[in-house]
Amino acid sequence: MSDVFEGYERQYCDLSANLSRKCNAASLLSDSVEKKEKISDIKSGLDECDVLIRKMDLEARSLQPSVKAMLLAKLREYKSDLNNLKRDFKRITSGNPSREELLESGLPDLHSVSADQRERMAMSVERLNQSGDRIKESRRTMLETEELGVSILEDLHQQRQTLLNSHNKLHGVDDAIDKSKKVLTSMSRRITKNKWIAGSVIAALILAIIIIISFKFSHH
């Protein structure tokens, strides 16, 4: 649902209900300055209704097809409502026919017109209430979506921290492995070196023993 369309819709419903009351009041007045003022106010209100209808139509046609179809259906109701208001206005400005003339022409009398206006006003108020309920529901859904988004972000942050900690631990393990390799390499070198030293010492000892034995045999 479009917030812009709903804003125009609320304005139209308020204005339509107000115009219905003014038409009803003007129809009960005889030709007077007060009636002329009401007629002028009604004319301005009808022009404003036309503007709101055009704005709603443009907004509805700019939306996605599924939403647009629903809003255009509602817009047809508002156009029909506006046409009824214009007929009431035309009837008021063309003069007040008698009850007999109304019945002969097949048109409703003043009591019927008043009832129709009350019914239309009630429908307008009901549509306005429904729009308010939809706005509240949209806000509730938006808040729930926002809370869900925050919860997801917190979970992602925790997972990121876990991954960073794991990465740091793996990095530490790699460092320990590198150090261990260096120590083992150093120990291996020392062992090899010690082997050569030990071998050299053993060889020297063997050589010394041979020399001593040879020396003893040579003197006998």
C-alpha positions, 0 to 999 in steps of 0.5 A, spaced: 500 500 500 502 507 498 502 512 503 502 517 498 495 514 496 492 513 503 494 520 504 490 523 498 485 518 500 484 520 507 483 528 505 478 526 500 474 522 505 474 528 509 472 533 504 467 528 501 463 527 508 464 535 509 461 536 502 455 532 503 453 535 510 454 542 506 449 540 500 444 537 505 444 544 509 444 548 502 438 544 500 434 546 506 436 554 505 432 558 500 435 563 496 439 567 500 446 570 501 448 564 506 446 559 501 450 563 495 456 562 500 455 555 501 454 554 494 461 557 493 464 553 498 461 546 495 464 548 488 471 550 491 470 543 495 468 539 488 474 542 485 479 540 490 476 533 490 477 533 482 485 534 484 485 529 489 482 524 484 487 526 479 493 525 484 490 518 487 490 516 479 497 518 478 499 515 484 496 508 483 498 508 476 505 508 478 505 502 483 506 495 481 500 491 477 497 488 483 497 494 488 495 498 482 489 494 480 486 494 487 487 502 488 484 503 481 478 499 483 477 503 490 478 510 485 472 508 481 468 508 487 471 515 489 469 517 482 462 515 483 462 518 489 464 525 486 459 524 481 453 523 486 456 530 489 456 533 483 449 531 481 447 534 488 450 540 487 447 541 480 440 540 483 441 545 489 444 550 484 438 549 479 433 550 484 429 546 489 423 542 485 417 541 489 416 534 492 411 532 486 416 534 481 421 530 484 416 524 484 414 525 477 421 525 474 423 519 478 428 523 482 428 522 490 425 527 494 429 531 499 428 526 505 431 521 500 437 525 498 438 526 505 438 519 507 443 518 501 448 523 503 448 520 510 449 513 507 455 516 503 458 520 509 457 513 513 461 510 507 466 515 507 467 515 514 468 507 514 473 507 508 477 512 512 477 508 518 479 502 514 485 506 511 487 508 518 487 500 520 491 499 514 496 504 516 496 501 523 497 494 520 503 497 516 506 500 521 506 494 526 509 490 520 514 495 519 516 495 526 516 487 526 520 487 520 525 492 523 526 488 529 527 482 525 532 485 521 536 488 528 536 480 530 539 478 524 544 483 524 546 481 531 546 474 529 551 476 523 555 480 528 556 474 533 557 469 527 562 474 524 566 475 531 566 467 532 569 467 525 574 472 527 576 468 533 577 462 530 581 465 525 585 468 530 586 462 533 588 458 527 593 464 526 596 462 533 596 455 531 600 456 525 605 461 529 606 455 534 607 450 528 612 455 525 616 455 531 615 448 533 618 447 526 624 452 527 625 448 534 625 441 531 630 444 525 635 447 530 635 441 534 636 436 528 642 441 526 645 440 533 644 433 533 647 432 527 653 436 529 653 432 536 654 426 532 659 429 528 663 431 534 662 424 538 664 421 531 670 425 531 672 424 539 671 416 538 675 416 532 681 420 535 680 415 541 681 409 537 687 412 533 690 414 540 689 406 542 692 404 536 698 408 537 699 406 544 698 399 542 703 400 536 708 403 541 708 398 546 709 392 541 714 396 538 718 396 544 718 389 546 
